[in-house]
């Protein structure tokens, strides 16, 4: 007895089903999907950083409040905010075939000068508040770290943002940025560990 065409079709595996569900969710609920993705990846990045560079002050225990703070920032602010920024950027500066490189540079300059500074301010203020440090400590952190962090952001992230804004399809840009952020978190934690040894 031979199998029909339908019987010969292979069932998708778990990874394929998850990818299909994710892509469908991006179409039907893009903001919620990007918020969930951003929150999950931000929390995971913080968790992995703590695993790679254990906090000696608390015996190397995972500070779950910090994982929660990063995840909450990703879910409530980073995912939705970046989604809307990319949407706005597409409307304000649509891609034109005849001036692709110049347009690409303009789009990245807008991201680096208009989006990055206030985004970093929000991050440097809200994450310490969520971690329990309070307003005074958050403001102190901004005063001490904002300029060096912004300069490092411009130095490291500009090339990734150029690729993201100009070559990654709009619906995947938040995911691409999150993936790079995860890799960057792991890289920084690894460097901190090497310096501490």
Backbone as CSV, one residue per row, in Angstrom:
resi,resn,N_x,N_y,N_z,CA_x,CA_y,CA_z,C_x,C_y,C_z
1,UNK,0.837,-1.188,0.000,0.000,0.000,0.000,0.879,1.247,0.000
2,UNK,0.689,2.132,-0.995,1.510,3.345,-1.087,0.853,4.495,-0.325
3,UNK,1.715,5.424,0.140,1.233,6.591,0.889,0.779,7.693,-0.055
4,UNK,-0.276,8.378,0.307,-0.725,9.519,-0.498,0.205,10.709,-0.264
5,UNK,0.044,11.749,-1.096,0.878,12.951,-0.956,0.737,13.579,0.422
6,UNK,-0.490,13.643,0.916,-0.726,14.236,2.233,-0.055,13.432,3.339
7,UNK,-0.068,12.103,3.191,0.557,11.252,4.200,2.067,11.364,4.180
8,UNK,2.625,11.677,2.997,4.068,11.810,2.865,4.584,13.114,3.470
9,UNK,3.704,14.106,3.627,4.133,15.381,4.203,4.599,15.153,5.633
10,UNK,5.713,15.733,5.939,6.293,15.559,7.258,5.691,16.568,8.219
11,UNK,5.482,16.146,9.444,4.991,17.049,10.497,6.108,18.012,10.873
12,UNK,5.795,19.292,11.045,6.850,20.216,11.468,7.318,19.889,12.886
13,UNK,8.624,20.062,13.123,9.150,19.790,14.463,8.835,20.967,15.398
14,UNK,9.206,20.845,16.649,8.868,21.855,17.663,9.454,23.220,17.308
15,UNK,10.692,23.243,16.824,11.332,24.522,16.476,10.595,25.198,15.315
16,UNK,10.200,24.414,14.329,9.463,24.969,13.186,8.091,25.501,13.620
17,UNK,7.434,24.769,14.518,6.135,25.234,15.020,6.289,26.532,15.818
18,UNK,7.341,26.604,16.640,7.582,27.822,17.425,7.876,29.014,16.502
19,UNK,8.693,28.782,15.482,9.017,29.847,14.540,7.762,30.316,13.805
20,UNK,6.941,29.376,13.379,5.691,29.731,12.697,4.781,30.535,13.619
21,UNK,4.675,30.098,14.866,3.838,30.822,15.840,4.386,32.221,16.083
22,UNK,5.708,32.348,16.165,6.333,33.658,16.378,6.062,34.587,15.189
23,UNK,6.233,34.071,13.980,6.006,34.889,12.778,4.535,35.304,12.668
24,UNK,3.628,34.393,13.002,2.202,34.742,13.008,1.916,35.818,14.043
25,UNK,2.519,35.685,15.201,2.331,36.664,16.270,2.882,38.037,15.864
26,UNK,4.010,38.033,15.154,4.563,39.306,14.658,3.580,40.008,13.726
27,UNK,2.828,39.222,12.962,1.844,39.790,12.037,0.594,40.280,12.765
28,UNK,0.117,39.495,13.722,-1.163,39.806,14.353,-1.042,40.718,15.571
29,UNK,0.057,40.588,16.337,0.263,41.396,17.546,1.714,41.842,17.619
30,UNK,2.143,42.732,16.717,3.567,43.063,16.643,4.131,43.709,17.916
31,UNK,3.389,44.614,18.531,3.935,45.310,19.707,4.067,44.348,20.883
32,UNK,3.040,43.575,21.148,3.099,42.619,22.252,4.202,41.584,22.017
33,UNK,4.323,41.111,20.793,5.351,40.126,20.470,6.738,40.702,20.685
34,UNK,6.965,41.928,20.221,8.279,42.558,20.392,8.541,42.893,21.852
35,UNK,7.498,43.244,22.599,7.649,43.503,24.031,8.066,42.218,24.752
36,UNK,7.384,41.122,24.443,7.720,39.834,25.071,9.138,39.397,24.716
37,UNK,9.493,39.541,23.446,10.838,39.170,23.002,11.886,40.022,23.701
38,UNK,11.657,41.336,23.744,12.619,42.243,24.375,12.760,41.950,25.866
39,UNK,11.634,41.732,26.534,11.675,41.431,27.966,12.412,40.134,28.255
40,UNK,12.116,39.117,27.476,12.760,37.815,27.683,14.261,37.897,27.447
41,UNK,14.653,38.521,26.348,16.078,38.587,26.015,16.827,39.489,26.976
42,UNK,16.226,40.601,27.398,16.895,41.484,28.364,17.087,40.780,29.699
43,UNK,16.049,40.085,30.169,16.179,39.333,31.419,17.210,38.220,31.303
44,UNK,17.203,37.510,30.178,18.167,36.446,29.944,19.592,36.996,29.912
45,UNK,19.778,38.138,29.259,21.098,38.759,29.197,21.624,39.102,30.582
46,UNK,20.757,39.655,31.437,21.163,39.985,32.799,21.486,38.707,33.587
47,UNK,20.641,37.695,33.448,20.878,36.421,34.131,22.228,35.824,33.722
48,UNK,22.486,35.755,32.406,23.742,35.177,31.923,24.945,35.999,32.380
49,UNK,24.790,37.324,32.415,25.878,38.175,32.905,26.208,37.846,34.356
50,UNK,25.167,37.619,35.161,25.395,37.276,36.568,26.011,35.885,36.720
51,UNK,25.674,34.984,35.825,26.267,33.643,35.867,27.741,33.721,35.483
52,UNK,28.041,34.499,34.450,29.421,34.611,33.963,30.289,35.363,34.961
53,UNK,29.755,36.448,35.536,30.491,37.247,36.523,29.671,37.269,37.814
54,UNK,29.839,36.250,38.658,29.063,36.207,39.899,29.369,37.399,40.802
55,UNK,28.350,37.866,41.487,28.477,38.984,42.425,29.133,38.466,43.700
56,UNK,30.379,38.882,43.932,31.104,38.415,45.108,30.506,38.967,46.401
57,UNK,29.817,40.102,46.304,29.227,40.738,47.479,28.095,39.933,48.102
58,UNK,27.470,39.043,47.325,26.369,38.244,47.885,26.634,36.745,47.761
59,UNK,27.907,36.402,47.623,28.261,34.985,47.543,27.995,34.357,46.188
60,UNK,27.831,35.164,45.168,27.617,34.648,43.810,26.193,34.252,43.502
61,UNK,25.252,34.622,44.380,23.850,34.286,44.136,23.270,35.168,43.029
62,UNK,22.331,34.614,42.281,21.631,35.380,41.248,20.717,36.393,41.935
63,UNK,20.808,37.642,41.508,19.925,38.686,42.027,18.709,38.730,41.099
64,UNK,17.652,38.038,41.512,16.477,37.907,40.654,15.776,39.241,40.442
65,UNK,15.903,40.143,41.397,15.278,41.453,41.215,15.914,42.189,40.033
66,UNK,17.208,42.009,39.846,17.896,42.622,38.712,17.439,41.996,37.398
67,UNK,17.291,40.669,37.379,16.776,39.984,36.182,15.382,40.519,35.867
68,UNK,14.557,40.646,36.900,13.199,41.176,36.741,13.240,42.621,36.213
69,UNK,14.148,43.441,36.752,14.247,44.845,36.336,14.585,44.949,34.853
70,UNK,15.548,44.179,34.401,15.939,44.210,32.988,14.806,43.686,32.107
71,UNK,14.184,42.591,32.550,13.076,42.029,31.786,11.898,42.984,31.701
72,UNK,11.597,43.653,32.812,10.492,44.615,32.839,10.784,45.801,31.929
73,UNK,12.015,46.301,31.979,12.387,47.410,31.093,12.238,46.991,29.635
74,UNK,12.711,45.795,29.309,12.590,45.305,27.930,11.150,45.172,27.493
75,UNK,10.305,44.618,28.386,8.904,44.393,28.042,8.121,45.701,27.957
76,UNK,8.247,46.550,28.960,7.398,47.752,29.052,7.912,48.928,28.229
77,UNK,9.219,49.020,28.056,9.771,50.217,27.417,10.524,49.894,26.134
78,UNK,11.537,49.074,26.230,12.415,48.851,25.083,11.683,48.308,23.857
79,UNK,10.974,47.194,24.009,10.282,46.597,22.860,9.295,47.540,22.200
80,UNK,8.313,48.080,22.957,7.338,48.988,22.338,7.962,50.280,21.804
81,UNK,8.868,50.877,22.570,9.467,52.153,22.165,10.262,52.004,20.870
82,UNK,11.101,50.984,20.815,11.923,50.781,19.617,11.039,50.411,18.424
83,UNK,10.006,49.622,18.653,9.054,49.308,17.571,8.507,50.597,16.966
84,UNK,8.018,51.489,17.822,7.421,52.740,17.326,8.468,53.649,16.674
85,UNK,9.678,53.655,17.216,10.730,54.476,16.616,11.030,54.001,15.195
86,UNK,11.163,52.690,15.007,11.448,52.166,13.664,10.299,52.440,12.698
87,UNK,9.072,52.343,13.197,7.914,52.668,12.358,7.975,54.132,11.917
88,UNK,8.262,55.021,12.885,8.349,56.455,12.591,9.478,56.735,11.599
89,UNK,10.610,56.076,11.796,11.755,56.270,10.912,11.422,55.864,9.481
90,UNK,10.681,54.774,9.319,10.272,54.326,7.982,9.366,55.348,7.301
91,UNK,8.477,55.968,8.078,7.567,56.957,7.498,8.285,58.263,7.168
92,UNK,9.164,58.683,8.069,9.872,59.947,7.864,10.939,59.855,6.785
93,UNK,11.627,58.712,6.712,12.737,58.548,5.781,12.620,57.222,5.042
94,UNK,11.632,57.115,4.153,11.489,55.846,3.416,12.697,55.600,2.523
95,UNK,12.978,54.340,2.293,14.121,53.977,1.457,13.861,54.377,0.008
96,UNK,14.884,54.980,-0.608,14.814,55.330,-2.033,15.959,54.617,-2.742
97,UNK,15.674,54.033,-3.864,16.693,53.264,-4.570,17.831,54.130,-5.094
98,UNK,17.536,55.369,-5.488,18.561,56.197,-6.120,19.543,56.820,-5.126
99,UNK,19.218,56.893,-3.852,20.121,57.497,-2.869,20.249,56.592,-1.648
100,UNK,20.436,55.304,-1.898,20.397,54.314,-0.823,21.444,54.562,0.259
101,UNK,22.696,54.779,-0.109,23.757,54.934,0.894,23.565,56.207,1.705
102,UNK,23.265,57.322,1.033,23.069,58.589,1.740,21.862,58.498,2.667
103,UNK,20.775,57.918,2.192,19.589,57.723,3.037,19.911,56.832,4.232
104,UNK,20.677,55.783,3.985,21.057,54.872,5.062,21.844,55.575,6.145
105,UNK,22.747,56.429,5.747,23.543,57.188,6.717,22.654,58.159,7.487
106,UNK,21.749,58.828,6.796,20.831,59.763,7.476,19.969,59.039,8.506
107,UNK,19.495,57.864,8.148,18.641,57.099,9.059,19.411,56.696,10.314
108,UNK,20.663,56.286,10.126,21.482,55.884,11.277,21.818,57.094,12.142
109,UNK,22.132,58.220,11.519,22.416,59.443,12.292,21.194,59.818,13.124
110,UNK,20.022,59.707,12.543,18.800,60.019,13.292,18.643,59.064,14.480
111,UNK,18.887,57.802,14.262,18.809,56.828,15.355,19.828,57.147,16.444
112,UNK,21.045,57.413,16.050,22.121,57.627,17.017,21.953,58.925,17.811
113,UNK,21.411,59.973,17.166,21.277,61.270,17.840,19.914,61.509,18.468
114,UNK,18.847,60.960,17.870,17.490,61.219,18.365,17.018,60.124,19.319
115,UNK,17.326,58.874,19.010,16.809,57.765,19.813,17.754,57.344,20.940
116,UNK,19.020,57.171,20.636,19.951,56.588,21.612,20.070,57.389,22.915
117,UNK,20.272,58.723,22.877,20.456,59.437,24.159,19.255,59.344,25.112
118,UNK,18.019,59.642,24.670,16.919,59.514,25.628,16.649,58.057,26.043
119,UNK,16.895,57.118,25.141,16.715,55.715,25.491,17.676,55.324,26.613
120,UNK,18.933,55.743,26.499,19.911,55.437,27.547,19.552,56.119,28.863
121,UNK,19.070,57.351,28.789,18.633,58.033,30.011,17.520,57.243,30.699
122,UNK,16.544,56.810,29.926,15.465,55.995,30.485,16.009,54.722,31.127
123,UNK,16.899,54.062,30.420,17.476,52.820,30.925,18.235,53.057,32.223
124,UNK,19.101,54.063,32.232,19.933,54.336,33.406,19.125,54.814,34.603
125,UNK,17.938,55.353,34.351,17.090,55.799,35.455,16.138,54.690,35.923
126,UNK,15.467,54.045,34.988,14.397,53.109,35.354,14.928,51.792,35.902
127,UNK,15.978,51.242,35.314,16.479,49.949,35.796,16.938,50.026,37.258
128,UNK,17.726,51.034,37.661,18.071,51.113,39.091,16.846,51.279,40.000
129,UNK,15.842,52.023,39.537,14.612,52.161,40.331,13.964,50.788,40.508
130,UNK,13.854,50.024,39.425,13.248,48.693,39.493,14.089,47.727,40.329
131,UNK,15.398,47.956,40.355,16.281,47.111,41.167,16.206,47.467,42.655
132,UNK,15.528,48.599,42.963,15.361,48.984,44.359,16.336,50.023,44.861
133,UNK,17.124,50.614,43.958,18.125,51.595,44.385,17.519,52.946,44.730
134,UNK,16.398,53.295,44.106,15.733,54.554,44.396,16.146,55.684,43.468
135,UNK,15.407,56.788,43.562,15.580,57.949,42.689,16.973,58.565,42.817
136,UNK,17.438,58.777,44.040,18.732,59.458,44.257,19.863,58.649,43.635
137,UNK,19.854,57.343,43.853,20.898,56.484,43.293,20.820,56.446,41.767
138,UNK,19.606,56.459,41.218,19.447,56.441,39.761,19.997,57.720,39.141
139,UNK,19.697,58.861,39.755,20.212,60.140,39.249,21.734,60.175,39.350
140,UNK,22.260,59.657,40.448,23.725,59.599,40.623,24.350,58.733,39.527
141,UNK,23.714,57.604,39.251,24.226,56.710,38.201,24.231,57.414,36.848
142,UNK,23.168,58.166,36.559,23.114,58.907,35.297,24.269,59.898,35.219
143,UNK,24.481,60.652,36.295,25.556,61.659,36.308,26.924,61.016,36.111
144,UNK,27.122,59.857,36.683,28.431,59.197,36.614,28.664,58.446,35.307
145,UNK,27.594,57.896,34.721,27.812,56.963,33.608,27.211,57.366,32.268
146,UNK,26.324,58.353,32.236,25.606,58.623,30.989,26.549,58.925,29.816
147,UNK,27.463,59.865,29.997,28.346,60.249,28.871,29.230,59.085,28.446
148,UNK,29.942,58.390,29.362,30.750,57.257,28.892,29.924,56.150,28.226
149,UNK,28.738,55.879,28.774,27.896,54.829,28.186,27.393,55.259,26.809
150,UNK,27.000,56.518,26.673,26.541,57.014,25.373,27.655,56.950,24.338
151,UNK,28.854,57.366,24.714,29.987,57.317,23.780,30.302,55.883,23.374
152,UNK,30.242,54.963,24.354,30.476,53.545,24.037,29.360,53.017,23.124
153,UNK,28.129,53.434,23.393,27.002,53.036,22.564,27.224,53.492,21.131
154,UNK,27.599,54.741,20.952,27.847,55.256,19.608,28.983,54.497,18.932
155,UNK,30.014,54.199,19.697,31.194,53.539,19.134,30.876,52.101,18.700
156,UNK,30.203,51.362,19.569,29.986,49.939,19.319,28.744,49.676,18.470
157,UNK,27.635,50.358,18.780,26.354,50.004,18.197,26.083,50.623,16.826
158,UNK,26.836,51.624,16.430,26.528,52.320,15.176,26.558,51.384,13.970
159,UNK,27.558,50.525,13.888,27.642,49.615,12.739,26.477,48.623,12.741
160,UNK,26.125,48.123,13.934,24.997,47.188,14.020,23.685,47.880,13.660
161,UNK,23.540,49.133,14.094,22.325,49.871,13.774,22.262,50.205,12.280
162,UNK,23.408,50.455,11.664,23.423,50.693,10.215,22.892,49.458,9.490
163,UNK,23.382,48.286,9.891,22.908,47.031,9.281,21.422,46.843,9.574
164,UNK,21.037,47.032,10.827,19.664,46.797,11.254,18.679,47.700,10.515
165,UNK,18.939,48.987,10.515,18.010,49.956,9.943,17.932,49.859,8.421
166,UNK,19.028,49.485,7.794,19.069,49.528,6.337,18.942,48.177,5.635
167,UNK,19.167,47.075,6.354,19.159,45.772,5.678,18.228,44.740,6.316
168,UNK,17.860,44.936,7.561,16.964,43.982,8.227,15.524,44.423,7.970
169,UNK,14.638,43.509,7.566,13.231,43.896,7.368,12.647,44.518,8.644
170,UNK,11.770,45.484,8.473,11.215,46.265,9.576,10.698,45.399,10.723
171,UNK,9.959,44.345,10.411,9.340,43.560,11.484,10.354,42.768,12.306
172,UNK,11.585,42.602,11.811,12.609,41.844,12.540,13.652,42.736,13.230
173,UNK,13.531,44.046,13.100,14.577,44.931,13.619,14.706,44.887,15.139
174,UNK,13.588,44.847,15.841,13.659,44.780,17.301,14.321,43.468,17.718
175,UNK,13.965,42.379,17.073,14.559,41.069,17.374,16.058,41.084,17.093
176,UNK,16.461,41.647,15.970,17.881,41.722,15.619,18.634,42.521,16.687
177,UNK,18.091,43.681,17.065,18.723,44.500,18.102,18.823,43.756,19.424
178,UNK,17.769,43.006,19.775,17.792,42.225,21.015,18.870,41.148,20.972
179,UNK,18.998,40.484,19.830,20.004,39.430,19.701,21.407,40.002,19.847
180,UNK,21.657,41.147,19.233,22.970,41.791,19.361,23.190,42.223,20.812
181,UNK,22.153,42.748,21.457,22.266,43.166,22.862,22.607,41.984,23.759
182,UNK,22.022,40.823,23.479,22.323,39.625,24.269,23.792,39.232,24.098
183,UNK,24.250,39.216,22.865,25.652,38.885,22.597,26.571,39.904,23.278
184,UNK,26.198,41.181,23.211,26.997,42.239,23.811,27.049,42.077,25.332
185,UNK,25.934,41.741,25.963,25.901,41.525,27.417,26.841,40.396,27.817
186,UNK,26.805,39.321,27.061,27.673,38.184,27.355,29.142,38.563,27.156
187,UNK,29.413,39.309,26.088,30.786,39.756,25.819,31.308,40.630,26.959
188,UNK,30.508,41.608,27.390,30.938,42.499,28.474,31.160,41.723,29.766
189,UNK,30.263,40.801,30.071,30.410,40.005,31.286,31.679,39.159,31.229
190,UNK,31.965,38.588,30.061,33.177,37.789,29.896,34.413,38.649,30.094
191,UNK,34.400,39.864,29.539,35.527,40.783,29.709,35.710,41.159,31.173
192,UNK,34.592,41.435,31.863,34.672,41.784,33.294,35.270,40.623,34.088
193,UNK,34.888,39.417,33.730,35.416,38.246,34.440,36.912,38.110,34.206
194,UNK,37.348,38.308,32.953,38.775,38.208,32.640,39.579,39.268,33.403
195,UNK,39.018,40.483,33.488,39.717,41.570,34.197,39.785,41.286,35.700
196,UNK,38.771,40.598,36.225,38.746,40.321,37.667,39.698,39.196,38.050
197,UNK,40.106,38.381,37.085,40.974,37.233,37.404,42.438,37.625,37.474
